[in-house]
Each structure stands twice: as C-alpha cells, then as structure tokens.
Amino acid sequence: MDGTALLRWGRTCVDGLADRREEINALNVFPIPDADTGTNLLATMRAAVAAVDRKASIASAALSVHEVAAAMATGATIGARGNSGIILSQVLRGIAEAVRHGPLTASTLRTALHRASALVREALSVPIEGTILTVLDCAAASAAACPDDSLADVALAAADGAAKALGDTPSQLGVLREAGVVDAGARGLVVLLDSLVSITLGEVPARPEYTPREPVTVRAAEPSVSETGTATPQYEVMYLLADTDSEQVALLRARLAELGDSVVIVGDGARSWSAHVHCADAGAAVEAGIAAGTLSGIRIESFAASHAEMPSGHLVTPATLDTEKAPAGPADRGILAVAAGAGAGVLFEDAGAVVLGADGAVSAAALLAAIRAMPNREVLVLPNGALPAHDLVAVGVAARDAHRDVLLLPSASMVQGLAALAVHDRGRIAVDDAFAMSEAAATTRWGSLRAAQERALTMVGTCAAGDGLGLVGHDVVVIDHDVRAAGLTLLDRMLSFGGELVTLLMGAAAPDGLADELAAHIGESFPGVEVTVYSGGQHGDLVQIGVE
C-alpha cells in the first residue's frame, strides 16, 4: 500500500467506526461505564484523517506512505479522545514507524502490529488483560504466524486473530463477564483491522453481532474514599504536552499513577505527547503536567456529575446515559464567549453567544460568575485567549456541578472563537458539538498586528516604541518601522502556508485605510482567497487575523 491507499484505509476506518459507534458505545463498561468508547474512537480517527488532509493541502506532490502514516499518528495523538483514542494513536504510530523506508507490505504490517503492541504496553501504567491491548497482542501474533507473504493474507490473519481474542475477553476480565459483553475498545480495533482487509482483499470479514441483547447495567459508583485514603476517580483529565522529554514523561506517568488510575501517556514519535488519567483531583493532575512541560488542549470531564443526577442505587445503562441526561429535541445548550471591543461583542451576540466583555482584564472569578449565570444545562465556553490555561482549568472544575455540564473550548483568539461559533450546532450532542467547534478553532491560524509600546527584545530582534509588530499566535515574527508594512509582511508569512478565507478583525486604533490596504494586498498577491473584514473595536491589537 502506498500513501493514497493508506489514506483510503483511514477513511474506511472512519466509515466503519461511524457505522459501529452505537454498538461499541453499548459495550462500554470498562474502565468507566460512560458509553463513549465508540464516539471517542471515531473522533480520534477523524482527527487522524483530517491531519493528512491538511498536510496534503499544502504539499506540492502526492504524500508518501510514511508522510500519510506520520500525519495520521500526529493527528490522532493531538486529537485523541478518551483512553481508547490514545491507544488508537499508538496503533497508527506503529504503522508510521514500520513504513519509514517503504510501503506497507506483509512484512511491514507484521512489524507495525508488533511495534504498536509494545507502544501500548509501554504507555499504560497498569496493563489490564482482557482489553484492547490483549487483542492487539493476539493480532500481532497471528500476523507473525501467517505463512503467506501477501499483505491481504497477513491482514486477514491479524483481523481473524483479533476477532477470536475479542470473543475471549469476557473470560479474562470480570467486569465484562458480569455484564455479558466483550471489550468495547477491542471491538473498535477489530473494525480497524477488518477495514484493512476490505482495502487489501476487497471484502469485509463476517463477524458475530456483539451488541448486548439486554441493556447493560452497571451500578453507579458513589464518590468515596478507599481504605488506603485514595478518593474514587471523579474526573477524566486529558491534555497535550510539549517541550518535554522521556525522563519528564516517566516522572509524570508515576505522578499521575499516584493521583488516579487508567493512566496513559503516549507520543507521536516526534514532538507531541498526550496524557490521560481518571482521578479525584483534576487540578493536581494538571499541575503535574505543568511541571513536566508545556500544556495545551486541556479537557476535564466529570464522572461524578452524571452520577450525582441519579438517586442512590440507580442503575446506569448506555440508554439512560443518553435519555436521562439529554432532553428531547435540540439541546439546552448555551455559548459563552469572551470578547474585547464593542464590535466584536456584537459579532458574537449575532451568532447566538452570550458575551462577557473583556475591554479590561478578565479574572477567573468573573468568568466563573458568568458561567454560573448562564441558564443552560450545557455551557460551551469560548475564552478567546482571555485567561491562561491553568486559570481556565480551575474555572472549568469549579463550574461543573450536578445540574450543569461545562466545556471550555481551545480558542486562543477572537478570530478562532468566531470560526468555532460558525460550526456550532445545537442539534448535535454536546461532545460532538464541542469537538467540531474545537477543530474549527484549532485549524484557524491566527495572528495580530500591534504597535510596540516600548523598546523590547523579541525572538526576531529588538523593537523600538512605535514599531509595527506582527505576531503569529503569541510569537513576534515581524518587526518594521512602518506599521502598515509590518501588516503586509505578516499576511505574506501567514498565507505562505495556504488558506482559503482570511478574517480581519480591525481594532479601535487601526490607522485609517488599513483594512482596505490589507484586503487589496491579499487580492493582488493571493488571488482566490476570500477576505472578510469586521470592525472589532478591540484595544491592543490593531488587527486580529484569522486564516482558514
């Protein structure tokens, strides 16, 4: 298989996981019966394929099989959802490492599965048999034992081996046996391997029906403290980690194991790491990550909140998780957006958001009060760069209770927030809506044009008061004595990586005619790129620029 065929496999996996999502969700009783394993696997695989699409859009030639596989591994690591999503990222990393010097063949598939199996076991603080890791081991062993040298035959052997091992998982893990189901994550792995068979052999293997005939019942755990003094996990904490090394990751893994369970830390083999833990103290888990490197994409979800809505002794099933937590019809969901400038505030309000004004500094207390004032059961928050990550984590933990679900989305600027709000859909469930909005924000490159207030040293040299500063994200990349020239150069830098739509959010102090000059430059230098100009009225940034 070359790069094109491997990407076709990725798209087939997305389709297969979409078809089987409800089945896999219904099987989900371990490690937490939250009925989201199918959703998490699907979201992670979508992130992997989207990463390839982004890379292909700026490439000058067709991507090699290694480029496709490496992009999928990185996309899955960054976009991983839940324990199962993080493990899926390591399967993709195993493929990426195996095809570093050539196509995916029978031999490299054997290598990929063996490597993926090793990576998954290295990533887990406490490996549990009867789960996806056991089934992955069996898939690798079946591939290694296959006497044939065709990719299709080895893929079929791996898939059949995984399917057999999947059927054995209830005999290996008591909670599966008690519920009468196979492991949900392992069922997802079989979907991936069957998709590979469909690409290489042209047919999909027949598998038994795994959906339980009766609703799976798992008694809701009450928050408590064990005899050892360790509190029952109430939160799932995930974040991305950069600017670190293997030694710091090992220390982080040990610290998270002290705080909770289901600890998984994985890398994409390049520069990105993703961490996952179930714990009682979400703040401590985040602090441990801060000590290990630079955090981003922090996500905290509460188990206790969903349990607290139900009376003591209530039986939680995949069905009740959907019907008792969500009203019929469109969700009771509100968007809270932080906006600086009257014009920007109007833009967010017109798009349906409640606005917290940020003309001055926004405190964590003010954001928390605004969230609590929202009348909605589900609240999605667009912070738009108003607060640092550790403050947002503290606000998110404090804002969640038995009557409200709060998700803080990764919008680091108002232009990213506007991009996220453009794809908001109240008809989706909250996690899918938040994922789509987060993806829109993350794929919007953003920058800003400012006038230097004083002489300062930047990463590209020394600026003087009044100089034009062009920033991409939070980093200065352009210094020019002429503010307008700095803006033009900044556009050139940002659009050199491609783009179809540019949003210019003009600040209160933007020089007269600057918007027209920037828009005209885009039209002349980058024909076909659409430009939208808004009056934001924000102070500080003369212009905020978003590129989609």
C-alpha positions in Angstrom: 0.0 0.0 0.0 1.2 3.5 -0.9 0.2 6.7 0.7 -3.0 7.0 -1.3 -4.1 3.5 -0.3 -3.3 4.1 3.3 -5.4 7.2 3.4 -8.2 5.3 1.8 -7.9 2.8 4.6 -8.1 5.7 7.1 -11.3 6.9 5.5 -12.7 3.4 5.5 -11.9 3.2 9.3 -13.9 6.4 9.8 -16.9 4.9 8.0 -16.6 1.6 9.8 -16.4 3.3 13.2 -19.3 5.6 12.4 -21.4 2.5 11.5 -20.4 0.7 14.7 -20.3 3.6 17.1 -23.6 2.8 18.9 -22.7 -0.9 19.1 -19.3 0.0 20.6 -20.8 2.5 23.0 -23.3 -0.1 24.2 -20.4 -2.4 25.1 -18.5 0.2 27.1 -18.4 -0.9 30.8 -14.6 -0.7 31.4 -12.8 1.2 32.8 -15.7 3.6 33.2 -19.3 2.8 32.1 -19.8 6.1 30.3 -20.9 4.7 26.9 -18.5 6.8 24.8 -15.8 4.4 23.5 -17.3 4.3 20.1 -17.6 8.1 20.0 -14.0 8.5 21.2 -12.5 6.1 18.6 -14.5 7.8 15.8 -13.4 11.3 16.8 -9.8 10.2 17.1 -9.8 8.6 13.7 -11.4 11.6 12.2 -8.7 13.8 13.6 -6.1 11.4 12.1 -7.6 11.7 8.6 -8.1 15.4 8.9 -4.4 15.8 9.7 -3.5 14.1 6.4 -5.9 16.3 4.5 -4.3 19.4 6.0 -0.8 18.2 5.1 -1.9 17.3 1.6 -3.5 20.7 1.0 -0.1 22.4 1.3 2.1 19.7 -0.3 3.5 20.2 -3.8 3.3 16.5 -4.6 1.5 13.3 -3.5 2.3 12.3 0.0 4.4 9.2 0.6 3.1 6.4 2.7 5.3 7.5 5.6 4.1 11.1 5.4 0.5 9.9 5.5 1.1 7.5 8.4 3.1 10.1 10.3 0.4 12.7 9.8 -2.2 10.2 11.0 -0.2 9.4 14.1 0.3 13.0 15.0 -3.3 13.9 14.3 -4.6 11.1 16.4 -2.2 12.0 19.3 -3.3 15.6 19.3 -7.0 14.8 18.7 -7.2 11.7 20.9 -10.4 11.3 22.8 -10.5 9.1 25.9 -8.4 6.1 26.9 -9.3 4.2 23.7 -8.4 7.2 21.4 -5.0 7.5 23.0 -4.4 3.7 22.4 -5.5 4.1 18.8 -2.9 6.8 18.2 -0.2 4.2 19.1 -1.5 1.7 16.6 -1.1 4.5 14.0 2.3 5.4 15.3 3.3 1.7 15.0 2.4 1.9 11.3 4.2 5.1 10.8 7.4 3.7 12.2 7.1 0.5 10.2 6.7 2.3 6.8 9.5 4.8 7.4 11.5 3.4 4.5 8.9 1.9 2.2 5.3 0.9 1.5 3.0 -1.1 3.8 3.7 -4.8 2.9 3.1 -8.1 4.6 6.4 -7.7 6.3 5.9 -4.1 7.5 2.4 -4.9 8.7 3.8 -7.6 11.0 6.4 -5.0 12.2 3.7 -2.3 12.7 1.4 -4.5 14.8 4.3 -5.8 16.9 5.6 -2.2 17.5 2.0 -0.9 18.2 1.6 -3.7 20.8 4.9 -2.7 22.5 4.0 1.0 22.4 0.6 0.4 24.0 2.0 -1.6 26.9 4.7 1.0 27.5 2.1 3.7 27.6 -0.1 2.1 30.3 0.8 2.5 34.0 -1.1 -0.7 34.8 -1.8 -3.0 31.8 -5.1 -4.9 32.2 -5.6 -8.1 30.3 -8.9 -8.8 28.5 -8.9 -5.4 26.9 -7.7 -3.9 23.6 -4.0 -4.5 24.5 -4.6 -8.2 24.8 -6.5 -8.3 21.5 -3.7 -6.2 19.8 -1.1 -8.7 21.1 -3.1 -11.6 19.5 -3.5 -9.7 16.2 0.3 -9.2 16.1 1.0 -12.8 17.0 -1.5 -14.0 14.3 0.2 -11.8 11.7 3.6 -13.1 12.7 2.4 -16.7 12.4 0.8 -16.3 9.0 2.9 -18.3 6.4 1.8 -16.2 3.4 3.6 -13.2 2.0 0.7 -11.2 0.7 -0.5 -8.1 2.5 -4.1 -9.2 2.2 -3.4 -12.6 3.8 -1.5 -11.2 6.7 -4.1 -8.5 7.2 -6.8 -11.2 7.3 -4.8 -13.3 9.7 -4.4 -10.3 12.0 -8.1 -9.5 11.9 -9.2 -13.1 12.5 -6.8 -13.4 15.4 -8.1 -10.2 16.9 -11.8 -11.3 16.4 -11.1 -14.6 18.2 -9.3 -12.8 21.0 -12.2 -10.3 21.3 -14.6 -13.2 21.9 -12.3 -14.4 24.8 -12.2 -11.0 26.6 -15.2 -11.8 28.9 -13.3 -14.8 30.3 -10.3 -12.6 31.1 -11.9 -9.5 32.7 -14.6 -10.0 35.4 -16.5 -6.7 34.7 -17.0 -7.8 31.1 -18.1 -11.3 32.2 -20.6 -9.9 34.7 -22.1 -7.5 32.1 -22.1 -10.2 29.4 -20.2 -8.1 26.8 -16.9 -8.1 25.0 -14.4 -5.2 25.5 -15.5 -2.1 23.7 -12.1 -0.8 22.7 -11.1 -4.2 21.3 -14.2 -4.2 19.2 -13.1 -1.0 17.7 -9.7 -2.5 16.9 -11.4 -5.3 15.0 -13.2 -2.7 13.0 -9.9 -1.1 12.0 -8.3 -4.4 11.0 -11.4 -5.5 9.1 -11.2 -2.2 7.2 -7.7 -3.1 6.2 -8.9 -6.4 4.9 -11.6 -4.7 2.9 -9.0 -2.5 1.2 -6.4 -5.2 0.5 -8.8 -8.2 -0.1 -11.9 -6.4 -1.4 -14.3 -7.9 1.1 -15.3 -7.4 4.7 -15.0 -10.4 7.0 -18.2 -11.6 8.6 -18.3 -11.1 12.4 -20.9 -12.1 15.0 -23.3 -9.5 16.5 -21.7 -8.1 19.6 -24.4 -5.7 20.7 -25.9 -6.9 24.0 -29.4 -8.3 23.7 -30.4 -6.6 27.0 -29.3 -3.2 28.2 -26.0 -3.4 30.1 -26.5 -2.4 33.7 -23.6 -1.1 35.9 -24.3 0.3 39.3 -23.3 3.9 39.6 -20.3 4.5 41.9 -20.8 6.9 44.7 -17.9 9.3 45.3 -15.9 7.9 48.3 -12.6 7.4 49.8 -11.0 3.9 49.9 -9.3 2.3 52.9 -6.0 3.4 51.6 -7.1 7.0 51.5 -7.3 7.4 47.7 -10.5 9.1 46.6 -12.7 7.4 43.9 -11.9 8.9 40.5 -14.5 11.5 39.6 -12.8 13.2 36.6 -11.3 12.2 33.3 -8.3 14.5 32.6 -6.6 14.8 29.2 -4.1 17.2 27.9 -1.3 17.6 25.3 2.3 18.0 26.4 5.2 19.7 24.5 8.7 20.9 25.4 9.4 17.8 27.4 11.5 14.6 27.2 11.2 10.9 28.1 12.6 11.4 31.6 10.0 14.1 32.4 7.2 11.9 30.8 8.3 9.0 33.1 8.0 11.2 36.2 4.6 12.5 35.0 3.4 8.9 34.5 4.5 8.0 38.0 2.8 11.1 39.5 -0.5 10.5 37.7 -0.4 6.9 38.9 -0.3 8.3 42.4 -3.3 10.5 41.7 -5.6 8.0 40.0 -5.9 5.1 37.5 -6.3 4.5 33.8 -3.0 6.4 33.3 -1.9 6.5 29.6 0.8 8.8 28.2 1.7 8.4 24.5 3.8 10.3 21.9 3.5 10.5 18.2 7.2 9.7 17.8 8.1 13.3 17.0 7.2 16.2 19.4 3.7 15.7 20.7 2.6 13.8 23.8 -0.9 13.1 25.1 -1.7 12.3 28.7 -4.9 10.7 30.2 -5.9 9.8 33.8 -9.0 9.1 35.8 -8.6 10.9 39.2 -10.4 12.7 42.0 -8.2 15.8 42.0 -8.2 17.2 38.4 -6.2 20.3 39.5 -3.3 18.2 40.8 -3.3 16.2 37.5 -3.0 19.4 35.5 -0.3 20.8 37.9 1.7 17.6 37.3 1.6 18.2 33.6 2.7 21.8 34.0 5.7 20.6 35.9 6.6 18.2 33.0 6.3 20.5 30.0 4.0 23.0 28.2 0.3 22.1 28.3 -2.4 22.7 25.7 -5.8 21.1 24.8 -6.7 20.6 28.4 -10.0 18.7 28.8 -11.7 17.7 32.0 -14.9 15.7 32.1 -16.8 14.8 35.3 -18.0 11.2 36.1 -19.5 12.3 39.4 -21.7 15.0 37.8 -23.5 12.4 35.7 -23.8 10.1 38.7 -25.0 12.8 41.0 -28.0 13.4 38.9 -29.4 10.0 39.7 -30.7 8.7 43.0 -28.6 6.4 45.1 -28.6 2.8 43.8 -29.9 3.8 40.3 -28.8 1.5 37.6 -26.8 3.4 34.8 -27.1 2.0 31.3 -26.0 3.3 27.9 -29.6 4.1 27.3 -30.2 6.1 30.5 -26.9 8.0 30.0 -28.4 9.3 26.7 -32.1 9.8 27.7 -31.8 11.0 31.3 -29.0 13.5 30.7 -30.3 15.0 27.4 -33.7 16.5 26.7 -35.7 15.6 23.6 -35.1 17.8 20.6 -32.4 20.5 20.4 -30.1 20.5 23.4 -30.5 23.0 26.2 -27.1 24.4 25.4 -25.6 27.9 25.6 -22.4 29.5 24.3 -20.5 32.0 26.5 -17.8 34.0 24.6 -15.3 36.4 26.0 -14.9 39.4 23.6 -12.9 42.6 23.7 -14.4 45.5 21.8 -17.9 46.6 21.2 -17.9 45.5 17.5 -16.5 42.0 18.4 -19.2 41.7 21.1 -21.9 42.3 18.6 -20.5 39.7 16.2 -20.6 37.0 18.9 -24.0 38.1 20.1 -25.4 38.0 16.5 -24.0 34.4 16.2 -26.0 33.4 19.3 -23.5 33.7 22.1 -23.8 35.4 25.4 -20.8 37.8 25.7 -18.6 38.5 28.7 -16.9 41.9 27.9 -13.1 41.9 28.1 -12.2 45.5 27.5 -10.2 45.3 30.7 -8.6 42.2 32.2 -10.9 39.3 32.8 -10.5 37.5 36.1 -11.1 33.8 36.7 -13.8 34.8 39.2 -15.6 36.9 36.6 -15.6 34.1 34.1 -16.9 31.6 36.7 -19.7 34.0 37.7 -20.7 34.4 34.0 -20.8 30.7 33.6 -23.0 30.2 36.7 -25.3 33.0 35.4 -26.0 31.0 32.2 -29.5 29.4 32.4 -28.5 26.4 30.3 -27.7 22.9 31.4 -24.9 22.6 28.9 -22.5 25.5 28.5 -19.7 25.8 25.9 -17.2 28.5 26.7 -15.0 30.4 24.2 -12.3 32.1 26.3 -10.7 33.6 23.2 -7.3 34.0 24.9 -8.6 36.0 27.9 -7.1 33.7 30.6 -4.1 31.3 30.8 -4.6 27.6 30.7 -4.3 26.9 34.5 -6.9 29.5 35.3 -9.3 28.0 32.7 -8.8 24.6 34.2 -9.6 25.9 37.7 -12.7 27.7 36.4 -13.9 24.6 34.5 -13.6 22.3 37.5 -15.4 24.8 39.8 -18.2 25.5 37.3 -19.3 21.9 36.9 -21.9 20.5 39.2 -24.8 18.0 39.2 -27.0 20.4 37.1 -24.6 21.7 34.5 -22.0 20.4 32.1 -19.3 22.9 31.2 -16.8 22.5 28.3 -14.1 25.1 27.8 -13.0 25.2 24.1 -9.5 25.9 22.9 -10.0 29.3 21.3 -6.9 31.4 21.9 -8.1 34.4 20.0 -11.4 36.0 18.9 -10.9 35.0 15.3 -10.6 31.4 16.4 -13.7 31.9 18.5 -15.7 33.2 15.5 -14.5 30.2 13.4 -15.7 27.8 16.2 -19.1 29.6 16.5 -19.6 29.3 12.8 -19.9 25.4 13.0 -21.9 25.4 16.3 -25.0 23.1 16.0 -27.3 22.6 18.9 -28.8 19.6 17.3 -25.6 17.6 18.0 -24.8 16.0 21.4 -22.5 18.2 23.4 -19.3 16.3 22.9 -19.7 16.2 19.1 -20.6 19.9 19.0 -17.6 20.8 21.2 -15.3 18.6 19.1 -16.5 20.2 15.8 -16.1 23.7 17.3 -12.7 22.9 18.8 -11.5 21.5 15.5 -12.6 24.7 13.7 -10.7 26.8 16.2 -7.6 24.7 16.1 -7.4 24.7 12.3 -7.7 28.5 12.1 -4.2 30.0 12.1 -4.3 33.4 13.8 -2.0 36.4 14.2 -2.2 40.0 15.1 -0.7 43.4 14.2 0.3 45.7 17.1 2.3 48.9 17.7 5.2 48.4 20.1 4.6 50.4 23.3 8.3 50.5 24.3 11.7 49.2 23.3 11.9 45.5 23.8 13.8 42.3 22.8 11.8 39.8 20.8 12.6 36.5 19.2 13.3 38.2 15.9 15.3 41.2 17.3 14.9 44.4 19.2 11.9 46.7 18.5 11.5 50.4 19.4 8.4 52.2 20.6 6.0 52.8 17.7 7.4 49.9 15.5 4.9 47.6 13.9 4.9 44.1 15.4 3.5 41.1 13.5 2.6 38.1 15.7 1.7 34.6 14.7 0.0 33.2 17.8 1.9 34.7 20.7 5.2 35.0 18.9 6.6 38.1 17.2 7.7 37.2 13.7 7.8 40.6 12.0 9.3 44.0 13.1 9.0 47.0 10.8 9.3 50.8 11.5 6.1 51.1 9.3 3.1 49.6 10.9 1.3 49.1 7.6 4.4 47.4 6.1 4.5 45.1 9.1 0.9 44.1 8.4 1.6 43.3 4.8 4.6 41.2 5.6 2.6 39.4 8.3 -0.1 38.5 5.8 2.6 37.1 3.4 4.0 34.9 6.2 0.6 33.6 7.2 -0.7 32.9 3.7 2.5 31.3 2.5 1.2 28.1 4.1 -2.1 28.3 2.2 -5.6 29.4 3.1 -9.0 29.9 1.6 -10.6 32.5 3.9 -9.0 35.4 5.8 -10.8 37.2 8.5 -9.6 40.7 9.5 -10.9 42.0 12.9 -10.0 45.6 13.0 -9.1 47.3 16.3 -10.1 50.6 17.7 -6.7 52.2 17.0 -6.3 50.8 13.5 -5.0 53.5 11.1 -7.5 54.8 8.5 -7.5 52.8 5.3 -5.5 49.9 6.8 -8.3 47.4 6.3 -8.7 48.3 2.6 -4.9 48.2 2.1 -4.6 44.7 3.7 -7.6 43.4 1.7 -6.2 44.7 -1.5 -2.9 43.1 -0.9 -4.5 39.8 -0.4 -6.5 40.1 -3.6 -3.3 41.0 -5.6 -0.9 38.6 -4.0 -3.2 35.7 -3.2 -5.9 35.5 -5.9 -8.9 33.3 -4.9 -8.5 33.9 -1.2 -11.7 35.3 0.3 -11.4 38.2 2.7 -13.9 39.2 5.3 -13.4 42.5 7.3 -15.1 43.2 10.6 -14.9 46.2 13.0 -13.9 44.6 16.3 -13.1 47.7 18.3 -10.6 45.8 20.5 -7.8 47.7 22.1 -4.2 46.5 21.9 -4.4 44.6 18.6 -4.7 46.9 15.6 -5.8 43.9 13.7 -6.5 40.2 14.5 -6.1 37.9 11.5 -7.6 34.5 11.1 -6.7 32.2 8.2 -8.8 29.1 7.4 
